[in-house]
Amino acid sequence: MDTAALQETPLHDVHAALGARMIDFGGWHMPVQYGPILDEVRTVRNACGLFDLGHMGRFHITGPDAIKLVDKVATNFCAKIPVGAIRYALFCLENGNPIDDVLLYREEQDVFIVVNAGNLERDLAHLQEHAEGMDCEVVDQSRELDMLALQGQHSEAILQRVVEDCDLSELKYYRYTWGTLCGIPNVRISRTGYTGEDGFEVYIPPSSSKQVWDSLLTHGADLGLKPIGLGARDTLRLEAGMALYGHEIDDDHNPIEAGLSFGIRFAEEKGDWLGREALLAVKADPKKQLIGITTDGKRVPRQGHKLFRGDTEVGYVVSGSVSPTIETNIGTAYVTLGNEEVGTELELDINGKRQACVVAPQPFYSRTRK
């Protein structure tokens, strides 16, 4: 693989030294695994995992019209987000289909936004285009801020060992605060995650990335903390029923049929926003629905596999994996309405061969949140 043109996070050489298998992920040279992927999934479920998220995009929208801009381009209602809270949202086109899904961090006047790595440039251009004529600035902080995540039941205990100035037990789910981390002041610390487990994200200067990474691994060693790659992250999010751009949602799949209505606000008070009318039409007359499937067959569901009910093609798979947590093969798929009821028996078409599967409740795995 020619890696010369791929971008690298500040921890690239650390991953190489740890023996990680590196891949091209959205134009970045990233660790897909350090050891067996299913073992890494179990580590996060049973102990704790450390993730390099330096490839994600980080924007800061500043100025008097910052919230107004976000409410023009994002599906959630930014003006109604409490200061210090975080909300899931999407950036949609006029046809209602998303160019990305994002997290909005509400500040007093400004908004901090985390976007997907592969969509960073498109998102930035989208925001800048719609900011024209507004009194605000779209600042790309992706290079000046690095991002790490701790995920797992011991994440709070481990992170608290290296954090001063704040009690993490008081930080609620989908909230953020500020603290001193490994001696670094004014670090943004959030409690969200993409695994279905308790977890935190920290935003730090790239020059401090290795120091923080090493310190966390040292302080978490007795609680089972290990570095985790993108392969396990994908299985973890699938088990937890979380969408991945390019699979459950993309330019051809709208968030209503993807089951993401919790991130959309149609309130008249919010005013018009990109994609609103198209999504109202989909809400009134959906044609398909995202479902979960499980299969005990030997072959794992993969994106593009067709689904049949008898002789009738009724849908297609968008994500799939072996699940070590529920000990079967799992996947998500779109099916035409009438085939979405839990327990419905369907068949996967895998290279011309049929394999039985069944519609399963989503998420496949959940835990009690704080």
Residue, then its C-alpha position, 0 to 999 in steps of 0.5 A: m500500500d502506498t501510504a505517502a499520500l495518506q494523512e497521519t495523526p500525531l500518534h501514527d508512529v506510536h501505533a506503528a511501534l505497538g505493532a498495529r495493522m495500519i489501513d487507509f481510512g478516509g484518507w488517513h493511515m489509521p490502526v485497524q487492530y493491535g490484536p484480534i478484533l473480537d478480543e478488542v471488542r471484549t476488552v471495551r465491553n469488559a474493561c476499557g479501550l483507548f482510541d485515537l480519534g485524531h482523524m475526526g474533524r473539529f470545527h469552532i463556529t464563533g461570532p454573534d450568528a454562530i448558532k443561527l448558522v448551525d440552525k440553518v444547516a443542522t437538523n437539531f435545534c442548536a438554540k435550544i441545546p443547553v450550554g454545556a450539552i451535546r446533541y447529535a445532528l445531521f447536515c442535510l442537502e435540500n433533498g433531505n439526504p445527509i452529507d454527514d452526521v455530527l455532534l454539536y457542543r453548545e457554548e454560550q454564543d459559539v458552537f464546537i462541532v465534531v465531524n467525520a474524517g472522510n467528510l471534513e472538507r465537504d462539511l467545511a465548505h458547506l458551512q462556509e458557503h452558508a455562513e456568507g452574509m452572516d456575522c460568524e466565522v467557521v474555524d477548522q481546529s482539526r490540526e490544532l486540537d487532537m482527540l482521544a477517547l476512552q470507552g468502557q466501564h472503567s473509563e471514568a475511574i481511569l480518566q479521573r486518575v489524570v484529571e484535576d479541577c473537575d469531578l467526572s462523576e458529576l459529568k452527565y451523558y452527552r455533556y462536556t466540561w473543562g479540566t486539567l489533564c496530565g498537567i495540561p490546563n483547559v482541556r475540553i472533556s466530553r462524555t459521549g462515545y460510539t461504542g454503547e459503553d460509558g466513555f469520554e473524549v478529550y481534546i488536547p494540543p497535538s504536541s501533548s498527544k503522546q504524553v496523554w496516550d502513554s499516561l492513560l495506558t499507564h494509569g489504566a493498566d491495572l483496570g485492563l485498559k488497552p489500545i483499540g483499533l477501528g475494526a473493533r470500533d465498527t463492531l462496537r457501534l454496530e452492536a450498539g445500534m449507532a449509524l456509520y456514514g457511508h453505511e446506514i446513512d449517505d447521500d442516498h439514505n435519509p435520516i428518517e428511514a434510518g431511524l435517526s429522528f431523535g436528531i431532527r427538530f421540525a419545530e416552527e420556532k427553529g425556522d427553515w433549514l436545509g432539508r426540512e421540507a424533504l424530510l417532512a415529506v419522508k416522515a409523512d410517507p416513508k418507503k423503507q426502514l432500517i432494521g437489525i438482522t441476526t443470522d446463525g449461518k456461517r457467512v457474515p452479512r456484508q454491505g450490499h448483500k440482498l434480502f429476500r422474503g420468499d421469492t421477493e427481494v425486499g431489501y439490502v444489507v448496509s452493515g454487518s459483523v460477527s458479534p462477540t457480545i451476543e455471540t452471533n452474526i449481526g447486520t443492519a439492512y433497509v427493507t420495504l415497509g411490511n418486512e420490518e417487524v421483529g421476528t420476520e424471517l428473511e433470507l440473505d443472498i450471499n454470492g447466489k446462495r441463500q442463508a436464513c436470517v431474522v429481523a432483530p430488535q435494535p440495538f443489539y446491545s445496550r447498557t444502563r447509562k448515567 
